[in-house]
Amino acid sequence: SLERMLNLVRRVLLVSRIESGRIKVEKQIVDVREVLAGLVESYKIAADEKHIELQYRCEGVPLVINTDVALVTEITDNILSNAVKYSRQGGTISIRCDLRRGELLVTIDDSGPGFSPEDLDRMFMPFQKLTALPTGGESSTGLGMWIARSLMELLGGEIAVSNKPEGGASVTLKFPVGSA
C-alpha cells in the first residue's frame, strides 16, 4: 500500500540521516508524560482492533526532563508500534514510568511472543526482521529497534530489552535527566 511505501521511505531517509550524523539534538524542557499520552492515544484504534488493552501508568510521576522532544517521540513511537504489532489478540500493553538515579525509565511491556535468543543477538542491526510475526498482518521494515537505539545513543540514553517470565517482551528506555 502507499502508506507502507511512504513509511519505508521515511525510515530509510531517517537511517541515512542517522548514519551520516545529520541529526541535531535540540534539547528543551519536555514533559514526557505529554509525549507518551499522545502516543498512547494515537495507538488506541490499532489496539482496539486487536482487542488489546493499553495501560498507561505514568500519571503521578513528574517527568519533566531536558531532551529532544522529536527524538523522544520517534523512539517511543517505534517501541509502542512494535508492542501493538506483535501483541496477541486480547492482550495487554503497559507503559510505566519511573525516575531513578538521574534517569527517566519508560518501560513498555507487551503480550507478544517475546524475543528468541537469535532476536536478542541481532535486533539492533538495521533491516533485521525478527522471528516473531506481526499478529494482525502489519508490515515491518526491520529498522525500528535500530532507529530507537541509535536515537537513544544520541540522547545519551540506553535501551534494554528482555523477556517477561509470564511471556511477552519488555523494553525499557533509559533517558538521562541531567541538563547536559
N, C-alpha and C positions, 0 to 999 in steps of 0.2 A: 504494500500500500504506500501511498505518497507520504503518509505520516511516518512510517517506518524508515523510508528512504531519507526524509529530512532529518530524522533523529540520528541516523547513521552518519550523515554528512556533518551535522553539528558536532557529534562526538569525535569524528576524525579530525575536524578542524581544532577542537579543543586539545586533542592529543598532540597535534602539530605545535600549538602554542605552548603547551607544557614542555615538550621536548626541546624546543628552541629557546626556552627561557623568556618567552614574551608575555608571561603573566605577571602583572604587577600586583603586589599585595597592597591594598588600600584599606588600612585599618581605621575603624571608627568605633564608637561605643555602640554595642549591639545588644539588644535583649534577645537572647537566643530562644526564649520561650515564644516570642512572636514568630520567628522563623519556623520553629517546629510546629506551632499551632497552625500556621498557614499551610505547611506541607501536609500535615495530618488531614486538614480539611480538603486539600486537593486530591487526596487518595481515597476519600470516603466512597465515592461512586464505584471505583475499581474494587475496593474491599467489599462493599455491599453486594456487588455482582457475584462475588465468590463466597458470600456469607461469612466474611472474616470480620472479627471484632477488633477494632483499633482501640487500644487502651493507652491514653495519653496521661502520663503521671509526672508532669513537670510543673504543675501549677504553683505549689507552695515554695519552690526554691528560687532565690534570686539568681538570675542567670545573665547578668549584665557583664559583658567582657569586651575588651578592646581587640577587635578582629575584623576580618574582611567578610561582610555580610554576603556578598555574591559567592565567595568560595564556600562558606559555611552552608549556604543553601544548596549549592551543587553537590557537595559531599553528602549531606543528609538526604537529599533527593535520591541520589544513587543507591544509598543503603535502604531507604524506605521502599523504593521501587523494587529492589530485589526481594525484600521481605514480602511484599504483596504478590510479586510474580511467582515466588516459589512456595508460599504457604498453601496448605491444603484447603479445600473447600471446608467451610465451617470452623476454620482455625482461629487463632488469636495472634495479634501482633501487639507487643507492648513497647512503649517508648518511656524510658526512665531517665531522670537527670539527677546528678549529684555533684556537689562541689567538694573536692578533696585535694589537699596538699598542692594548691596552686594550679589545679586542673579542673576543668568542667568536663565531667563524664556524661556522655549521652549514649545510653545502651538501648539497642533495638533488638528485641528477641522475636523470632518468628516461629511458626509451627510447620515449617517445611521439613525436608529430609535431613537437613544439616549438611556438613561438609565431609566428603570422603577424604581419606589420607592423601590421595593424589590431588584433590582440590586444594587442600591446605598448602601443598608444595608449590602450586602454580597459579593460585588465584590472583596474585598481584602482578602477573605478567599481562601485557596487552594482548587482546584478541584471544583470550583463553576462555573457552566455554567450559563450564564445569559439568560434572557428571549428572547432576540433577537437571530435570527438565521443568520448564515453567508449567504450572498446573492448570492454566487456563488458555493455553495456546499462544501466550505472549511471545514476543521476539526478544532475542538477546544478542548484543553486539560483542560480548566478551570484553568490554572495556570498562565497565562501571567500577569494579574494585580497583583496577589500576589507576583510574582517574581519581577515585576517592583517596587512595593512599598518596598519590603524587601531590594532590592539593593539600592534604593534611601535613605533609612534609614542608610545603611552602609556608604553612601557618606555624610551623614549629611543633606540631602535634603528632599524634600517633593513632593508629587504628589497630585494634586487636580483635581477632575472630576466634570463636570456639564453638563447640557443640554443647548443647544443654543436655544434662543427664536424661531428662524426660523426652528428649527428641527436639529437633529444631536447631536453628543457628542463633548465635548471639554475636552481635557486632558492637564493640564499644569504641566510640570516638573520644579521644582524649585531647581536648582543646586547651592550650595554655591560657591562663587567666591574666598573666602579667601584662605590663604596658609596653613591652619591647616592640 
